[in-house]
Amino acid sequence: NPKIRFYGGIESNDFRVTCAVAQTNVGYGYICRTLNSLGIEPGTNCEAYVNGMKRKRDGDNNRKKSLKFKKRRNEIHTKRIHGILSSEKKEGKTYETNIGLTLPTASTSTTANEELFCPDLPADTLASYEVFVPPYTPRPQCSPIAFDDNAAVFYNIVLFDTETNTTGKQAELCQLAAINQTTLASFSEYVLPNKNIDKYASRVNNLSIKTVDGKRVLFKQSNPVLALTCDEVLSRFIHYLGNSIRECQKLTAHKSAVYKALFDQGFDAHDALEDVKALHRILFSSPLNLSEKDLITHCQAIPFDEAYQDNLYLDQRHQLVQTLNTKLHGKPAKAWSRKSPAVA
């Protein structure tokens, strides 16, 4: 409706809202059904209009469910996010979201007539607010590890990749694979998750769980594989790292988008072991000619303890966002939760 029209105050507002609800819940067929219930023949033109709008609505739903549409939507979203980040870097602090709410806590600036904005509240009310609102927790600062030119320092870069049973915070490990730079010793183990693998993840990584003789068995492309518990796999991985790394360790996650451009061939992009082998070839056997100094300097490696504290902060922020799900009209957006200090 045009902004110059205020339909909320007219007598027919209830009918307009009812029609909108019926169209959303029932579809355009509510028009003919309403006329029939009133003993009125809808007529040829009305039925043709309803059928045409139903076809249009079904076509839009099918189009929005297609893989092509979802890819394009993700591309537009990524482009918009990159544009915002680029503008924030160029414009500085003045372009950031909620710039007025992100003042440093050590600021000594005061606001004139603070009494006008801070009414007197009972002590018990203030105490209840302090209990209800969680304290502000800034995100831990992670300092990248600098490359050491000392010849006595040995770098053995370990590349790793994982496959999971779903996405998001509920994801469980299904496969863990790694390969090191020096000896090319590889590591690959499958994990039997507690929950089943959803159809979207199974379509990508070809992993599935079936019940055989009353036991859950992990399958890779319809072939059963030996799957261990998560604790057993992590223990073996730690042992593998101990054998692969002597004085200094760097872990690099999977990033193989340029593999086809460099070698003009593909690989099984959703098998963790094949992923790390492809990444090893990109970093150490490609025309890029990357040195250890380039990798250590530009991969922004951080110490384990700082990465652990950062993950604890992200988990806490996620839990705070979940508490807002039942208190808002819609689901809180991820971008808002990342920028808003209220859930920090």
C-alpha positions, 0 to 999 in steps of 0.5 A: 500500500502507498505510504500516503494511504492509511488503511489501518484506520478504515472500517474495512481493515479487518476484511483486508487483514483477513484476506491477507491471512487467508491468502497466505494460509489457504492460497488464492483459492479462498476467493472461490471458496468464500463466494461458494459459501455465500451462495454466489457463483464465482464465474469464469473470470474469477476461476481463471484468475485464481487458477493463474495466480495458483500456477504463478505461486507454485512456479515461484515456490518451485523456482525458489527451491531449485539449486540454481536459485539458492546458489544465486541468492547466496552469491548476491548475499555474499556480494552484499556482505563483501560490499559492506565490509569493503565500505567499512574499511574505506569509510572507517568507523563512520560506516559501521553498524550501531556506531553510537552503541559501540563506544569504548568502555574506557571513554570519559565523555559525558552526556549533557542532562543525563538526568533527563535520560536516567529516571529514578528506578527502585533498587529492586527493579535495577537489581532485576535488570542487572540479573536479567541482562548478561554482562558485556563480554568483548571478543578475545583478541587473537594475535597471529603467529609471526614467522621465525627466520631462525634456522633452528626452528622447524616448520611442519605444516599439517593440512586437515579437513573434516566431514560432518553429518549436518551444518551449524552448531549441531554438526557432528564429526563423520570423518577427519583426515590430515597430511603433513608437509615433510613426510607426506604421512596421511591420516584418515579415520571415520567417526560414527556420529550419535545422530543420523546424517541428514539428506543434504549432507549425505548428498554431498559427502556420500556418507550414510548410516544404516542399521545392520543386524541391529547396529548402526553402521557408517557407509561410504558410497553404499560400502560399509567403512570402519567407524570409531568413536569421536574420542578414539579418533581424536586420540589417534589424531593427537598421536599422529600430530606427535609423530609428524611435528617436532618443534613447531606446529601449524594447522591449516584448514582445507581451501582447494578452490583453485585446484582445477585452475592450477592443474586442469583436473578435478578430484573428490571434493567431499572426501576429507582425505582427497581434500587434504591431498589436493590442498597439499599439492596446491601449496607445495607442488604448484606453480604458486611456489609458496614458501613457508614464510608466505604460508605462515605470514598470510594464513594468520595462524593463531596459538591454540589457547587463543583459538580455544578462548575465541571458540568459547566466546562464539559458543556463549554468543550463540547461546545468548542469541538462542534466548531471543528466539521466543522473545522476538517476532522473527528469528534473529539474524546472524549478521545482527548478532555478530555486530550487536554489542547486546549479545556480545 
